[in-house]
Amino acid sequence: MAEAEHGRRWPFHRYAKYGFLENLDYTRHIPVGRLWGTRIAVTPTAWLQVPFFFVLGVVLTFLPGRLALDALLGDRTSNALLFTVAGLVANAAHALGHIVSGTLAGSAMDELLVTATRDANIYLGDQSGVRGRTHIARAVGGPAANLVVAAITFAVLSALGGGGTHPMLDRIAGVNLLFGLGGFLPVPSVDGEVIWREVWRGWRG
């Protein structure tokens, strides 16, 4: 999940390097409702998230250990469909986590913008005066929510007798675990960048 300050206008598409198809400064924000005071909006191409996750799921089937290179097209398609559903679930859990953590921290995002590839947390105005612990609380919410969903799903799978016989639950647990752990990486536009930046600043006093 990326933080973006809406309203600045730049001559180039500065968001492409962060994995956004749309230019967040110019694309339409179509309101679809509110959740705990946070405005929810989508871009005109937000529907592309479905084929985006599907294509990503197909690509992942070619990784070593996933499926044999000569696997049938139907097997790859079914795996990609499972990944698509799991990816959308993980994306929704991640967004909900940010909304909840921001609200609890007393500094909720102004808008959650759903785009074609990923969601953006939009905070209007100058954010330089926001305390470091608040930045951390807002950023932690997304990956923490994914880890909670993964833990719950793994627990359900264990109660049902283990994985293998419930491929949908298997995939939801795995993708949420991936989202959760990946969210803590100190990578630009990823929550981990904000978390470790503020931890480092706090450590330096």
TORDO-89498 format. One record per residue (C-alpha): x, y, z. Coordinates in steps of 0.001 Angstrom, whole numbers, plus 524288, in hexadecimal, padded with zeros to 5 digits. Example, Ala and Ser with C-alpha at 12.3 -4.5 7.8 and 13.67 -1.06 7.14 Angstrom:
8300C7EE6C81E78;835667FBDC81BE4;
//
This chain:
800008000080000;8056580D3E7FC49;8038781A7C8024E;800D78257E7F89B;7FE78833DD7FA8C;7F374837227F13A;7F321844607EAD4;80136846667E659;802B4847377D7B1;80EE78420A7D10C;81216841D07C28A;815D2833747C2A3;80FB6827087C7A9;8179C825EC7D42B;80F9181A987D986;812C28108E7CEFF;81F5480C817D5CF;8172B808DB7E1B0;80E9C7FF937D9F8;80329808987D6EC;7FD4E808417C958;7F629815277CB3C;7FBCD822737CE48;7F5E0824D47DBB7;7F6AA833947D9E8;7EDE5833887CDFC;7E5558276C7CE08;7D715828797D1F3;7D394824D57DFE0;7C60281ECA7DF18;7BFF081E667ECC7;7B978811A17F0BD;7B6FA813FB7FF34;7BD3B8162180C73;7C25980CFC816E4;7C4C781221824AF;7C60481FCB81F4F;7CF7081C0E81471;7CAE681F18806B6;7CBC38136C7FD76;7CDF0816607EF1A;7D1BE80EF67E2D9;7D864812F67D653;7D1D2810747C919;7DB288050F7C6E1;7DA467FEFB7D475;7D3547F3357CE70;7E06C7EF637C88B;7E4737EA307D5EB;7DD7F7DD817D292;7E4E17DA837C5F0;7F1507E0017CC2B;7F0DE7D5F07D71A;7ECFB7CB4E7CD72;7F8A07CDE47C489;801867CE957D062;7FBF27C1997D4DC;7FED67BB6C7C7A4;80CCD7C0797C806;80EAD7BAD87D5A5;80ACC7AD407D0F6;8178D7ACDE7C950;81FDB7AEC27D577;827BB7A2D77D9CF;8200079A0C7E2C6;812A179F217DEE1;80E70797487D2F9;815D778EEF7C953;819C6796057BCFB;8110C78CE87B51C;8053F78F1B7BDFD;7F83C790157B719;7F27579D577B3F1;7E6C579A177BC76;7EF8F797E87C83D;7F6547A4DC7C631;7E9557ABBF7C465;7E36B7A6147D0C3;7EF997A9B77D87E;7EF2E7B7727D303;7E0CB7B8CB7D6A4;7E3BE7B48D7E494;7EEB87BE727E53B;7E5BA7C90F7DFDF;7DB8C7C6FE7EA7C;7E5FE7C5FC7F500;7ECA47D2537F00B;7DFFC7DA157F04A;7DD157D52A7FE0E;7EAC57D8C48029D;7E9BC7E6287FC43;7DCC57E8C78031C;7E2167E42B8103F;7EE097ECC980E81;7E5B67F8BB80B94;7DCAB7F60581707;7E86C7F4D381FF8;7ED448023D81BFB;7DFEF8084A81E1E;7DEA38023D82B9F;7EC7D805758300C;7EBA88136582B11;7DEB681572831F6;7E3D980FCB83EB7;7EFFB8185983D9C;7E7678245F83C3A;7ECA38276582EAB;7E48482004824CA;7E75C821408165B;7DED182AAA80ECA;7DC6D82129803B8;7DF09813267FFDE;7E0C2812F47F12C;7DF73805DE7EA44;7E733805B17DD9E;7E9E67FBD87D2E4;7F5727F5907D9BE;7F5AF7F9817E816;7EF1C802767F1D9;7F3D280FC77F638;7F235815DB803A8;7EFF5824438013C;7F2D082E2A80BF0;7EF7A83C2D80885;7F79A8478680D46;80507848658135F;808A883BBF81A34;815BC8407381F76;80FB08440682C80;80A388366482EDC;8113282F6C839ED;819E0823EE8369F;8121481A6B83EDB;805DF81E608376E;80C8881BD982A63;8109380E7A82F70;802F880B3E83491;7FCC080EEB82796;806AA8071581FC1;8069E7FAE28284E;7F7F87F8F282705;7F83B7F3888192D;8025E7E8BF81A6D;7FDB27E5A482836;7EFFB7E33382307;7F5787D9EE818C0;7FCF67D25D82316;7F0B47D15782B6F;7E8E27CC1C81FE0;7F3E77C28681CC6;7F4707BDCB82AEC;7E5B47BBF782B88;7E5787B4C081E82;7F0B87ABDB82267;7E98A7A8E682F25;7DD307A56882798;7E50779CB381E82;7EB13795E482A35;7DDA97939F8300D;7D90D78E0A82317;7E42178462822AB;7EF0D78BFF81C15;7F15D791B280EAB;7F0BC78B298017E;7E2377883980197;7DDE37967580270;7E56079D657F78C;7DDDA7AA2F7F8EC;7E0EB7AB5D80763;7EEE67A72E804B7;7F0887B2007FAE4;7E9F77BC6480357;7F2DC7B8E880EB3;7FF187B8EB80653;7FC557C58E7FF0D;7F8B67CCC680B80;805337C7EB811D7;80CC57CCE780610;805DE7DA1C8068E;808167DB268152C;816857D7EA81540;819227DF75808C2;812917EB6680E76;81D707ECBA81884;828547ED3C80E6C;82F377FA8580DB8;82BAC7FC617FF75;8276E809857F9BE;8189280B737F9F6;816F87FF5B80286;8127D80098810AD;81FA67FBC78156A;8262C807EE80FFC;81DE481074818F3;81F2B807598249A;82DF8805F982468;830038143D820C2;828B68189B82CE2;82F1D80E4283565;83C668130E830DD;838B68213383377;833CB81DC7840EB;840128162684404;84853821C884001;8401682A64848D4;
//
